[in-house]
Amino acid sequence: MTDAAAAWSLRSTTVPTRSGPVVVHHRPGADPVLLLHGVAGSWTTWTPLLAAAGGVGARGLVLVDLPGWGSSPAPEGPFTVDDGVRVLLEVLDALAVGSVDVVGHSMGAFVALHLAVVAPERVGSLGLVSGTTIATVRASGRPWRALASLPAFTLLRAGLLVTGRRARAILRGTARVGLLPLVAAPVFAHVRRLDPSVLDAFVDEFRPERFTAAARDAAGYDVDRWRSVGCPVTAVLGRGDVFARVSDLDDLRGLVPGARTAVLDDCGHFAHVEHPGAVAAFLGLTSAPA
């Protein structure tokens, strides 16, 4: 994982939005791809996939640090999925980008789906990577029941509600004493095989208050709205994902008939980091076989 934007000819721009300044890394080109990070992520989360996909060729790229994540300052007051979609539309308008193929990871997949609901004319296709979708919505709304169905998400949310902003200091402390791989192990299938830059970024990008706010917003979301999505949808997740369930893919196909789905064995919640080549191929971002 790297922040060397020049490797993919990306330019950094700060776009003023109603939710505050938003940092965007972008490259002009035809058939642009919008990449949306998830929790504990920023635009750099996508660099392993960009490397595996050859920078997605000559296509345009738009990588957004959503408000409160990466280099974008946190918004004042509540920030909902509707606010996230509005920010994305403001960014695309500022860059004079029309329709995009949207790829989202985790929380970014949730935002991507809502963008396709609210502004279908701006979304050519959707790629959902380790998406926190149906199971997460249910867990957010009924946390006690979710202890059985999605325990890692539920316990993390409860822990963050107790520790608050201290959670970030605690995570940094575990990194200093060498215990970070143990803490991060539930998120990755093989945490000790990761490049050190991945865990460094995981610590740097973790925002406990933004995580709890996103979970709170998801609790009231009506996933039936996704039935209106009319663009092509592909979704992939890891069999060992602790923040999503394989059954999410079945539920997604029920809401969006025709959605293409895949499950990666030996993979956790960051499929595009652990298996970037396979994810890029399945999403059609590279000419390599799926």
C-alpha positions in Angstrom: 0.0 0.0 0.0 1.4 3.4 -1.0 0.6 7.1 -1.2 2.7 7.6 -4.3 0.0 9.1 -6.4 2.4 9.8 -9.3 2.7 6.1 -9.9 -0.8 6.3 -11.5 -0.6 9.9 -12.8 -3.0 11.0 -10.1 -3.4 14.7 -9.2 -4.6 15.8 -5.8 -7.4 18.3 -5.6 -9.3 19.7 -2.6 -13.0 20.1 -3.5 -15.1 22.4 -1.4 -18.4 20.8 -0.4 -21.3 21.6 1.9 -19.8 19.0 4.3 -16.4 20.7 4.2 -13.3 20.3 2.0 -12.8 16.9 0.4 -9.5 15.6 -0.8 -9.6 13.8 -4.2 -7.0 12.0 -6.2 -8.0 11.9 -9.8 -6.8 11.3 -13.4 -8.7 12.4 -16.5 -9.7 9.8 -19.0 -12.5 7.9 -20.7 -14.8 5.5 -18.9 -13.8 6.8 -15.4 -13.8 4.7 -12.3 -14.8 6.1 -8.9 -13.2 4.2 -6.1 -14.7 4.5 -2.6 -12.8 3.3 0.5 -14.4 1.8 3.6 -13.9 2.1 7.3 -10.2 2.4 8.3 -9.4 3.4 4.8 -8.6 6.2 2.4 -7.7 6.5 -1.3 -4.5 4.5 -0.6 -6.5 1.4 0.3 -7.0 0.9 -3.5 -3.3 1.0 -4.5 -2.8 -2.8 -4.3 -5.7 -3.2 -6.7 -4.4 -0.4 -9.0 -1.0 -2.2 -9.1 -2.7 -5.5 -9.9 -4.9 -3.9 -12.6 -2.1 -2.0 -14.3 -3.6 1.3 -13.1 -6.9 0.3 -15.0 -5.2 1.2 -18.2 -5.9 4.7 -19.6 -9.3 5.0 -17.9 -10.1 8.0 -15.8 -9.8 7.6 -12.0 -11.5 9.4 -9.1 -10.5 8.4 -5.6 -12.2 10.2 -2.8 -11.3 10.6 0.9 -14.8 10.8 2.3 -15.3 13.5 5.0 -13.7 12.4 8.2 -11.4 9.9 6.5 -7.9 10.0 5.1 -6.9 13.6 4.5 -10.5 15.0 4.5 -11.4 16.8 7.7 -14.4 15.5 9.7 -17.7 17.3 9.0 -19.4 19.3 11.6 -22.5 17.5 13.0 -24.0 14.3 11.8 -23.0 12.8 8.4 -25.4 10.4 6.8 -25.3 8.2 3.7 -27.4 10.9 1.9 -24.6 13.4 2.8 -22.0 11.0 1.4 -23.9 10.8 -1.9 -24.3 14.5 -2.1 -20.5 15.0 -1.5 -19.8 12.5 -4.3 -22.0 14.4 -6.7 -20.4 17.7 -5.8 -17.0 16.1 -6.4 -18.0 14.7 -9.8 -19.5 18.0 -10.8 -16.4 19.9 -9.7 -14.2 17.6 -11.8 -16.7 17.8 -14.8 -17.1 14.0 -14.7 -20.5 12.6 -15.8 -21.3 8.9 -15.5 -18.8 6.6 -13.6 -18.3 3.0 -12.9 -18.3 2.9 -9.1 -16.3 0.4 -7.0 -16.8 0.5 -3.2 -15.2 -1.4 -0.4 -17.1 -2.1 2.9 -18.8 1.2 3.9 -17.9 2.5 0.4 -20.0 -0.3 -1.1 -23.0 0.8 0.9 -22.5 4.4 -0.3 -22.1 3.2 -3.8 -25.4 1.4 -3.7 -27.1 4.4 -2.4 -25.5 6.6 -5.1 -27.1 4.2 -7.7 -30.5 4.7 -6.0 -30.3 8.5 -5.8 -28.5 9.4 -9.0 -28.8 6.4 -11.4 -27.9 8.5 -14.3 -24.4 9.0 -12.8 -23.6 5.3 -12.3 -22.7 3.1 -15.2 -22.0 0.0 -13.1 -21.4 -1.0 -9.5 -18.6 -3.2 -8.1 -19.0 -4.1 -4.4 -15.9 -5.4 -2.6 -16.4 -6.9 0.9 -19.5 -4.8 1.1 -21.1 -4.2 4.5 -24.7 -4.5 3.3 -27.7 -6.5 4.5 -26.2 -8.3 7.5 -24.6 -5.1 8.7 -27.9 -3.2 8.4 -29.6 -5.9 10.5 -26.8 -6.0 13.0 -26.8 -2.2 13.4 -30.6 -2.1 14.0 -30.7 -5.2 16.3 -27.3 -5.4 18.0 -28.2 -8.1 20.6 -29.5 -10.5 18.0 -26.5 -9.8 15.9 -24.2 -11.2 18.6 -25.0 -14.6 17.0 -25.0 -13.6 13.3 -22.3 -10.9 13.1 -20.4 -11.0 16.4 -17.2 -9.2 15.4 -19.0 -6.2 14.1 -21.3 -6.1 17.1 -18.6 -6.4 19.7 -16.4 -3.9 17.9 -19.2 -1.4 17.8 -20.0 -1.9 21.5 -16.3 -1.6 22.4 -16.0 1.7 20.5 -19.1 3.1 22.2 -17.4 2.4 25.5 -13.8 3.6 24.7 -14.8 6.5 22.3 -11.8 8.4 21.0 -9.5 6.5 23.3 -9.9 3.5 20.9 -7.4 5.0 18.5 -4.8 5.5 21.1 -5.4 2.0 22.3 -4.9 0.7 18.8 -1.6 2.7 18.4 -0.5 1.3 21.7 -1.0 -2.3 20.6 1.1 -1.5 17.5 3.9 -0.1 19.6 4.1 -3.3 21.7 3.9 -5.6 18.7 0.3 -6.9 19.3 -1.3 -5.3 16.3 -1.3 -8.5 14.2 -3.3 -10.2 17.0 -5.8 -7.4 17.0 -6.1 -7.2 13.2 -6.2 -11.0 12.7 -10.0 -11.2 12.5 -10.1 -8.7 9.7 -7.5 -10.4 7.4 -7.2 -14.1 6.6 -3.4 -14.1 6.9 -2.4 -11.0 8.8 1.3 -12.0 9.0 1.6 -12.3 5.3 0.7 -8.7 4.8 3.1 -6.0 3.8 3.8 -3.9 6.8 2.4 -0.8 5.0 -1.1 -2.4 5.2 -1.1 -2.6 9.0 0.5 0.8 9.2 -2.3 2.3 7.1 -4.9 0.3 9.2 -3.7 2.1 12.3 -3.4 5.5 10.7 -6.8 5.4 9.1 -8.9 4.1 11.9 -11.5 6.6 13.0 -13.7 5.1 15.9 -16.2 8.0 16.0 -16.8 7.8 12.2 -17.3 4.0 12.5 -19.9 4.3 15.2 -21.7 7.1 13.2 -21.8 5.0 10.1 -23.2 2.1 12.0 -25.9 4.3 13.6 -26.9 5.6 10.2 -27.1 2.1 8.7 -29.5 1.0 11.4 -32.3 3.0 9.9 -31.6 2.2 6.2 -34.3 0.5 4.1 -32.4 -2.0 1.9 -35.5 -2.4 -0.3 -34.4 0.8 -1.9 -31.7 -1.2 -3.7 -34.5 -2.9 -5.8 -34.4 0.2 -8.0 -30.8 -0.3 -9.0 -30.8 -0.9 -12.7 -27.1 -0.8 -13.7 -24.9 -4.0 -13.8 -23.8 -5.0 -10.3 -20.9 -7.3 -9.4 -20.1 -8.2 -5.7 -17.3 -10.1 -4.2 -16.4 -10.9 -0.6 -14.1 -13.3 1.4 -15.4 -16.4 2.9 -13.7 -15.4 6.2 -15.2 -11.9 6.3 -16.2 -11.0 9.9 -18.1 -7.9 8.9 -20.2 -9.5 6.1 -21.8 -12.8 5.4 -21.8 -15.0 2.3 -25.6 -14.9 2.7 -25.4 -11.2 1.9 -24.7 -12.2 -1.7 -27.9 -14.3 -1.8 -29.9 -11.4 -0.3 -28.3 -9.0 -2.8 -29.3 -11.1 -5.8 -32.9 -11.1 -4.4 -32.9 -7.3 -4.3 -31.0 -6.8 -7.5 -31.7 -9.7 -9.9 -28.9 -10.3 -12.3 -26.1 -9.3 -9.9 -23.0 -11.3 -10.4 -21.4 -12.5 -7.2 -18.3 -14.4 -6.1 -16.8 -15.7 -2.9 -13.0 -15.8 -2.4 -11.7 -18.5 -0.2 -8.8 -17.8 2.2 -9.9 -14.1 2.3 -11.1 -11.7 5.0 -12.7 -8.3 4.9 -10.1 -6.5 2.7 -10.5 -8.6 -0.5 -8.9 -6.0 -2.7 -5.8 -6.0 -0.5 -5.5 -9.7 0.1 -6.4 -10.8 -3.4 -6.2 -7.7 -5.6 -5.6 -9.5 -8.9 -8.6 -11.8 -8.5 -10.8 -8.8 -7.4 -9.7 -6.6 -10.3 -10.3 -9.4 -12.8 -13.8 -10.2 -11.5 -14.8 -6.6 -11.6 -13.5 -6.3 -15.2 -10.8 -3.8 -14.3 -8.1 -5.9 -15.9 -7.9 -8.2 -18.9 -6.7 -11.1 -16.7 -9.0 -14.1 -16.5 -11.4 -14.1 -13.5 
